[in-house]
Amino acid sequence: MQIEHLSEVRHKIPKGANPRMTADVVFYANEPLLRFIERDRALEQAVNVACLPGLTGPSLAMPDIHQGYGFPIGGVAAMDWRDGMVSPGGVGYDINCGVRLLRSNLCEEEVRAALKSLVEQVFRDVPCGAGGKGHFDFGAKGLDNVLAGGAPWMVGNGYGEPSDARLSESGGCLQQADPDAVSARAKQRGAPQIGTLGSGNHFLEIQYVESIHDVEAATAFGLKEGQVVVLIHSGSRGLGHQVCTDSLQQIGSAMRKYRIELPDRQLACVPIGSPEGATYLGAMRAAANFAWANRQAMTHGIRGSFERIFGRRAALSVVYDVCHNIANRENHQWSGSACDVLVHRKGATRAFPPQHPAIPAEYRAAGQPVLVPGSMGTASWVLAGRPAAMEETFGSVCHGAGRLMSRSAAKAGSDAEEVRRGLSRQGIIVRAETRDGIVEEAPEAYKDVDDVVETVCRAGLAARVARLRPMGVIKG
């Protein structure tokens, strides 16, 4: 595959590399990451995305790119709103899988003294695992309200603080969500799962702020060294998975009607303005709202856990909540012209720069908070969006470290107790629903998150604010 190196961290596959390409592929990686990116079909998938009709700008890939369903995980594609396509594969099965960061008023020393009790309490209060059932039952009408109202509906019904939803991407709710576009099967799967973590790569980590890299931005975000924080990584659970499954069937069947030919059937797509496109977007937005409500419900449970262990003096506030599996209609500038686009971000996070009106007022001077989790044995990062992201990537950056090994390979090469002992030597307590939940997510299964962050920062897409270290890890 022909790769042109535009800079130390920017690389291009020109559109002539495949006769069906209508745009270039641009991807970001430093030298250590380049060796890993070519191991699977991720770049081939990015080339396939560049063949889709209606693409604005290049098919983009972040440094945590790895092979996914149709689109690579770590991929970004902006589609012209008038004549572009919408593709469920460009969002993924876990719609609005995302990350929420909570800051506490407690320091590392006082939490570490009660860490085991805290981890056990959170494990009880936030159900996890593939079949985990939550503590919330809103009934059919209430579930439709969740799908329409997201995190603000949860807060309005007593499950949070007023700032929780406001300090979330899109205010924790996408407008024009259509609960009626969500199938009965999807609702049946999702109804008992509000307030649950799930399995796979989803996690809940009790962390502390190891170092501050931008004092001004960290102060705006309410972060300081030694402070205990909580990172929640979860999404729309079975409801979102079913929405994607249903939509792929409907859209796959409709493509012949629109005479769409694709290099990979997993890229199944339809025109944004088509009836099938409108149905998918309505259901996807509803699933996204379910995910924000889910993270809000977990926030409510975690606050209760901290209060049970530390008393009423313990306080947890939302820093920010970002999603990394979404398709959003946004206005951007490309090649000097304004464009109205549907930005697919699959395993990619929004990173708007300072003064962007979509950023909460108290963060606007610093730039949008960007949350980049690593593996459970390494670190996570808080970044802030920068102008180059708007100029080059439609305001997008990486969403995590990115897998280096498949789950099956990780299971074959790791032992749960060995992983647990290794983490214990670092002062990290792990509580998991299953042994697979530990070995599949062993630290060596992931790329180096510091390399990923170094890449996007060197490219000017984001800037470092704070580095976080895990103390307690809860997994499905």
C-alpha positions, 0 to 999 in steps of 0.5 A: 500500500502506497503511503506518503509521509507528510510529517513525523506524525501525519501520513497519507494514502493518496486516492489513486491507490484504489480506483474507487477512492473519491478522497485521500486517507489521512492518518496519524501515528508516530514512529512506534505506532506505525509498526503496529498499524499495518498489522491488521486491515485497519488501513485497508478499511480506511481506504474502503471508507474513502470510496463512499459517495458524498465524502467531504475531506479525507477518510481520517484515522486516529493513532489508536486505529485498529480493525473494526466492523466496516469502518476502522475503530479510530476512523472519522468520516464527514459526509455532505449533508445534502448528498452524502451517506449515513452508515451504521458501521461508521458509528458501530454497535455500541452507539455512544460508547463514551467516557465520563470523568468525575472529580472528587474532593478527596486525595489519594492518601485518604482513598487508598486507606479505604480502597478495597472497601470502596472498590467492593462497594462500587462493584455492588452499586454498579452492576457489571457483566454482559447480563448485568441488571440495573437498579432502575425500572422506569416502565415502557413510558419511562424508557421512551422518556429516557430515549428522548431525554437522555441525561437531562431527563435523569437529572430532572427525575432526581438522579443527578445534579443540574451541572451533570448534563450541561457538562456533557457533550451535546448537553447529554441529549441529542435532539430529534431522537425518535423512540418509535424508531427503536424496535421492541426487541431493542427496548426489551434488551435495554430496559433492565440495563440502565445504570450498568457497566457491561463487559468487554472493554468497558470499565470503571476506574478509581484514579488519581491525578498523577501530574498536571501539564497545563495548570490553567486548563486543569484549574478550569476543569477543577483538577489538581495533583493528588486528587481522586477522580473516577472514569466511567467507560460504557455505552448503550448496552444491548439496546444500542447493539440491537439498534445497529443490528436492526439498522444494518438489516434495513439499510443493507436491503435498501442499498440496491434501491439506491444503486449503491455499490461498495467495496465491503458490505459491512459499509452498508449505507444509504443517503442521509436524506432517505427514509431509511437514513432518517429512521436510522438517525432517529434510532441512533440518537435515541440509543445515544441518549440511552447511553448518556442516561446510563452513565448518569445512572452510574454516576448516581450509584457511584456517588452513593458508594463514596458516601457510604464509605467516606460519609457526606463529606465526599463529593463527586462532580462531573468534569465532562462526558464525551462520546466516541461512537456517534454521527453528528450533524455539524458545521465546519470549514473545509478547503476555505468553504463552510460545509454542513456535514454528518461527522461519523466518529467511530472510536474517535472523540470530539475535540473542539478548540478554545472559544467554540460555542459548543463548549460549556462556558467555564471551559471555553477559554481552555478548549473542550475536555478530551478524555483518553483512557489507557489500559487498566495498568497504565494511565489515562489522559485529560487533553484539551482540543486545539485549532488544528483539530478543526482544520484537519480532522473535523474537530476529532482526536483519538478515543483511547490507547487502541487494541494491539491484540485481539481478545482471543489472542489476549486470552491465549497469552494471559492468566487472570491471576498473573494479571491481577498480581501484576496490577497489585504490585502497582497498587491497583486493586481489580474487581471483575465479574469474570476472569475473561474480563481481566485477561481480555483487557490485560495492559499488554493487549493495548498500544502505549497510550502515551504514544497515542497522546504524543501523536495527537499533541505533536500534530496540534490536534489537542494539548495535554492537561493532566495524566491520571493513574488507576488505583481501583479497577472494576470490569465486567 
